[in-house]
Amino acid sequence: MDRELRKPWLVAVWPGMGGVAQIAGTYLVRALEMKQLSELDARPFHASQSIAVKDGLVQPPDRPRSVFYVWRNPREGRDLIVMLADQQPNIDAARYGDALLEAALRHGVERAFTFAAMATPTHPSADPRVFAVATEASAIEEADRIGLTRLAEGEVTGLNGVFIALAAARGVPGTCLLGEFPFFAATVPNPKASVAILRAFAQLAGIEIDLAELVADARRIEKGLIEHLEGLQRAARLAAGAEAGSEAARTETDEDEEPAELEAASETGPPTEVVQRIEELFRLARVDRSRALELKAELDRHGLFREYEDRFLDLFKRAS
């Protein structure tokens, strides 16, 4: 008969940007050879948003799953429970989170973690930081001690953030670990960020995880991301160059007609059309982060990045 769990911690993960959380959670379950513990019936918290069609026929909808796995520490340390969900709930997320917590509390869970992703202007070759958000000062201080980065401001969307707040309301301290990844690659799996999260979590939990397989995957994808980034940067430079050529042609024409007006514009700041172009790129980048590369090229071309730097970085203060 299985023994009672020893001071277990809970890790809950849902899909999100770069697949960072799901990759980390799934790998943790596999690496520790965790066993299925139970499953929450998640159907009341999901409404189908689309249908799958094959050969003209509507396919039965996939059943949303929220499955608990358990690892009983073979040493004297704490045990772990990992909850893997294949979808974020779209009906009554708070009640869904409470149902998950109710199931976890039956096993004496003492602390709750979520994994998430943080998009920043980092280069794919850089070592990703792990940002930390916690519901108690002692937990964020613990994160400081092992070299994690506090998320000073911003927001964490979805259950990744809401769940730890729900846990705290039930008396369970909560921490969210967010792996950094390049903002232009939100739709590309990013195991490198997942590796960073798992290394941080292993330190906090005092456990060992063999990450060799995931590190190898991360290296392969990193190479592809660098090539993709270089392509995007070339395209951004070409777009900026084309705009520069068009602007130069307009300037040559205007110099003969209104030199005094241009001189005044240079004294008061960038020309109106440059400001308008930058504002349009900011608007586009808020919707599509890949346009931020084009925005950065435009700011650099006019020597305006320092002036707009805070606004540019604000584009990446939402985590998922």
N, C-alpha and C positions, 0 to 999 in steps of 0.2 A: 504494500500500500504506500502511495506517495506521502511523504511527510508534509507537514504544514509549511507554508512559505515563510522564509525568514526576512523580515523587514523589507519587503519588496518595493522596488521603484517601478513606476509605470512610464513607458514611452508610447506616445500616440502619434501616428503619422497619417497624413492625407496627401493626395496629389497636389502638386504645385509647380512653380516655375523650375525649369531645368530638371524636373523629376528628382530634385535633390533630397527631399525628405523620404520619398518612397524608396529610392535607391538605398539610402542609409538604413532605413528600417528593415527592408527586405533582406539586405545583406547581414544585418545584425541577427535576424532570425535564423538565417542559413548558417552563418559562421559559428553560432553557439548551438546549433542543432536543437533549436527550441521545439517544444511539442505544443500542439494545439490544446488550448485550455477550454475555450468556449467561444460562442459567437452571438453577437447581438443581432436581432432581427431589425435590420435598418430600413426595411421597406416603407414603414410609416413616415419616414423622414426624407423620402425621395419621390419626386414627380418626374416622369420621363419628359425630357426636353426635345427628343428627336426619336426617330425610328431607323432601324437598319433595314436595308432592302437588298435582296439577292435574287437575281433572275426575275425581277419584277414582283417578288413576293415579300411581304413584310415579315421580318424575323421576330421571334419572341424577344422581349426586352431582357437584357442581362439583369440578374438579381444583384442589387448592391450588397456588398459584404463588408462587415466590420468584425474582424476575427482577432481574438486574443491568443497569444502564444506565451509559454512560460519557460523559463530557464532556472533550474535549481542549481545553485552554485555548488560545485563539488568540494569547494574549500569552505572556510568558515564565514565568508563574506555574504553580502546580501543577495537575494534572488532578484530576477527581473521578469516583468511582464511587458510584452510589446503588443500594441493593438495596431493592426494594419487595416486601413480602409481603402477601398478602390475608388471611392467617390466622396466628394464633399457633400453634405446634406444640403438640400435646397428648400426644405420645409422645417420650420421650427428647430433651428440649429441648437438653440440653448437647451431645449428639452432632450434632444439627441445627446448633447454633451453630458447632461445630467444622468441619462440612462447609462452611458459608458462609465461615468464615475461611480454610479451605484454598483455596477458589476465589479469594478476594480476594488472598491472599498470592502466588498465581501471577502477579499483576499488580503486585507490589511495593508493596502498600498499606503506608503508613507510620504511619497513625493512623486510629482507628475512632471514629465518632460514632453515637449513637442520639438520636432525638427522642422526647419523651414529654410527658405532661400532668400538671399539678399543680393539684388542686382546692383552693381556699382560700375564705375568706369575702369575697373581693373583689367590688366592685360591677361590673356589666357595662360601665359607662362609664369605669372606671379603666384606665389604661395597664397592661397585664399585665407583671409581672416575668418574667424568665427565670432559673430556678434552674439551677445547674450542679453536677454530680457528676463527679469525675475519678479516674483510677487513679494519677495522679502529682501531686506537689505543684506542679510547674512549670505544669501545665495548669490547676489551680484558681487559681493566682496570675495566670495569663493571663486567666482569666475575671473575676477581681477587677478587673483593670486596665481592662477595657472596660465595667465597671459591672454585671456579672451578680451574682446573689445566690447565695451558697453555700447548698446544702441542708445545714444544720448537723447535722440528725439526721432519722431517718425511714427509709423504705425505698422502693425503686423495684421494682415488681412486673413480672413477665413478662420477655421477652427484652430489653426496653429497658434493664433493669439488668444482667441476667445476661450479655448479650453483651459488654459492655465489660470485665467481669471475665474472661471467656474470652479476649478479645483480649489483655489484659494478661498472661495466663498464656502466651500465644504470643509475647510480646515486643513487642506493638503497644499503645502508649498509647491509652487509651479515655476518652471524655468523653460524658456524657449531658446534653442541654439540655432543660429541662422548661418548657413554657409555662404560665403561670398562667391559670386560668379560674374562673368562679363555680361553687362547689360544687353549686348546685342544678340545673346545666345539663349534667350528665355525658352525657346522651343526645342533646344538641343539638350539631351541628357548630359548631366554634368557630374560624373562620379568623383571628380577632383574635390568639389565642394563637399560631397558626401563623406569622403575620406577625412577631411578636416573636421567635420562634425563628429564622426565616430572616434577620432583620436581624442577630441575634447571630452566627449562623453565617457570614454574609457578611463580617463584621468579622474573625472568626477566620481565615477562609480567604483573605481578601484578594481577594474577587471582588465583582462587581456583579450584583445581581438586580433586575429590574424588578418591583416588588411592587404596581403600581397596580391591577391587576385583583383581586388578593386583598384589598387594602385596601378596595375598593368592596364586595366581598362581606361583609367584616367589618362595615362600617357598617350594611348592611341587617340582618344578623343581630343586631347589637348593639341596634338599635331594638326588635326583637321580644323580646329577652331582658329589656330594661328593663321592657317592658309585662308580661311574664310574671312577673318578680320583684315588681312592684307588686301583681299579683293574688295571688301567694303571701303577700306581707306582709299584705294585707288579710285573707286567710283566717286567717293566724296570729293577727292581732289579734282577729278575731272569736272564734276558739277560746279565746284567752286571756281575752277579755272574758266569754264565757259561763262559763268556769271561775271567774272572779272573782265573777260574780253568784251562782253556786251556793255559793261559799265564804262570801260575805258573808251569804247567807241562813242558812247553818249557824252562822256566828259570832253573828248576832243571837239565835238560839235558845240557843246555848251561854252567851252572856253572862249570862243570867238564872240559869242553873243552876250554872256553874262559873267564876266570874270569877277566882278565885285561880289555877286551873290555867292559864287563858289568859295571865295576867300572868307566870306562871313560864315559859311557853313562849316569850313574847316576849323574856325576859331571856336565855334560853339559846340562841336561834337561831330559824330559821324553823320553823313547825309541822311535825309529822311528815308530814301529808298533802302539804304543799308539797314537802318533800324527796323523798318517794316519787314524786310526779309528775315532778319533775326527773330522778330516776334512771331512770324509765320512758322519758322523752324521750331521755335519753342512749343508752339501749339501742336505741331505735328509730332514732335518728340514725346509729348505727354501721352499721346495715343499709341505711338509706335516707337519704342526705345531705339530701334535701329537707326532712326533718323537723327539721333543724337550725334552720330559720327559726322553727318553732314553739317549739323549745327556747330560742332567743335571746329571743323575745318573753316567754316565761315567766320567764326569768332577769331580764330588764329590769323586768318588772312587780313583782317582789319585791325589786329592788335588789340582786340576787345575782350579777350578771355578773362583777364583779371577783373574787369569791370562787371562781367556777368557770371563770375565763377560760382557765387553762392546760389544763384538761380539754377545754374547748370547742375550742381550737385543735388539740389532739391528734387530734381527729376527722379532720383534714385533712393528716396527715403521711404518708399513703401516696400515692405517685405511680404513674402507669401509662402 
